[in-house]
Amino acid sequence: MPDDDPILRAPSQAVPAAVPATALQTRAVRAGHSPTPEGEHSEPLFLTSSFVFESAEQAAARFRGDEPGNIYSRFTNPTVRAFEQRLAVLEGGERCIATSSGMSAILSTCMALLSAGDHIVAAHGLFGTTVVLLRDVLTRFGVDTSFVKLSSLPSWEAAIRPQTRMLFLETPSNPTTEIADLKCLARLAHAHDALLVVDNCFCTPVLQRPLEHGADLVIHSATKYLDGQGRCVGGAVVGPKELLEQKVLSFLRGAGPSMSPFNAWVFLKGLETLSLRMRAHSEHALFLARELQGRPEIDKLHYPGLPEHPQHQLASSQQQAGGGILSLELKGGRDAAWRLVNRLRLFSITANLGDAKSTVTHPDTTTHWRLTPGEKQQCGITPGLVRLSVGLEDPRDLLHDLRQALER
Ligand SMILES: *Cc1c(COP(=O)(O)O)cnc(C)c1O
């Protein structure tokens, strides 16, 4: 494929579909869909790797960028575009670029926006694979990352160097639900000519819109709540149109981690129920947190929706609700944690989260096993820690399951 990049100059494809300023739930159901002449009601699935030109002249015009339109599904695909437009509208961003996974969204953002010699400041409490990517992969290409305590502004400040181009975080953190002050960190990033990048996987735009608090880019693992039913792997980056099209989309076209149209179609359907699901996940998690806190088997319970959470006020100023993830630190360390995991009957043992089905994970030996003891200590991954992704089952059944597993 030529260097000449027509899609970068095709504004009609980049602008989110015109949707009046309606409620988020309406946008989640309606945005991004432009019906074909067939008049279909559900979004069409364009399972095609390439697109046909009417003439040699048109093919040349598309490649030159003189005419907008599809060429090849690694570049653009109408179903993927519909998903991108819907998610961009939900996050309040100008543009969204869909990727093959959440990790490829992070990788593409870093590869597109950073060069050898640049520096990242990131929080300790990140998704385990993100730490591996920053610590083991990017360093081989000359991009260094300093890890700091998510909730400590002074440690972010102290870690910034003249070469710092990006601050990277998740809030709430995984799995100990520490909260970052987005407005303060956006101000800090901008004072140093750096970008604030927020992985908004846990909250989704239903509960938190980081761009409104000053973040520059939002990352998603669509695999989690955007799908919501544990079917497909995918990711996305949302932010300013020019930055994403000039840099991230160019990288994606050249490097290849584009989203499959089939997965985009599944995610589009997932977004239609996102508001309902996120409210239910949050209600169920809050119910369990209230019922479980203070139990003798539990040393600490982390859930930002509880008034007892040390950063509850900050969480409430940024989030509509606490979300579906809570974690328990059991007295009795790894034995107690594994016993709980093995005794649960309704919760599935899986590393995934954000599914309609409740899941349980032992971060220390699975999602975060590759972290060094020092790194684990920094982000609160102890042997006794168990992460629950609270699903959409009746919360009373979930409570019953947790009680029987804790008690026996
Ligand atoms: C799962 C996850 C990722 C990675 O997403 P994949 O779709 O699995 O590649 C990144 N960040 C967070 C917070 C996650 O939970």
The ligand as an SDF file (V2000), in Angstrom:
LIG
                    3D

 15 15  0  0  0  0  0  0  0  0999 V2000
   -8.1850   -6.2840   30.0270 C   0  0  0  0  0  0  0  0  0  0  0  0
   -7.6100   -4.9570   30.2050 C   0  0  0  0  0  0  0  0  0  0  0  0
   -6.7130   -4.4320   29.2670 C   0  0  0  0  0  0  0  0  0  0  0  0
   -6.2520   -5.2130   28.0620 C   0  0  0  0  0  0  0  0  0  0  0  0
   -7.2980   -5.4430   27.1860 O   0  0  0  0  0  0  0  0  0  0  0  0
   -7.3440   -6.7250   26.1810 P   0  0  0  0  0  0  0  0  0  0  0  0
   -8.6020   -6.4610   25.4210 O   0  0  0  0  0  0  0  0  0  0  0  0
   -7.3770   -7.9450   27.0250 O   0  0  0  0  0  0  0  0  0  0  0  0
   -6.1370   -6.6390   25.3370 O   0  0  0  0  0  0  0  0  0  0  0  0
   -6.2290   -3.1590   29.4700 C   0  0  0  0  0  0  0  0  0  0  0  0
   -6.6040   -2.4410   30.5420 N   0  0  0  0  0  0  0  0  0  0  0  0
   -7.4610   -2.9140   31.4700 C   0  0  0  0  0  0  0  0  0  0  0  0
   -7.8240   -2.0730   32.6260 C   0  0  0  0  0  0  0  0  0  0  0  0
   -7.9920   -4.1880   31.3270 C   0  0  0  0  0  0  0  0  0  0  0  0
   -8.8310   -4.6560   32.2620 O   0  0  0  0  0  0  0  0  0  0  0  0
  1  2  1  0
  2  3  1  0
  2 14  2  0
  3  4  1  0
  3 10  2  0
  4  5  1  0
  5  6  1  0
  6  7  2  0
  6  8  1  0
  6  9  1  0
 10 11  1  0
 11 12  2  0
 12 13  1  0
 12 14  1  0
 14 15  1  0
M  END
$$$$
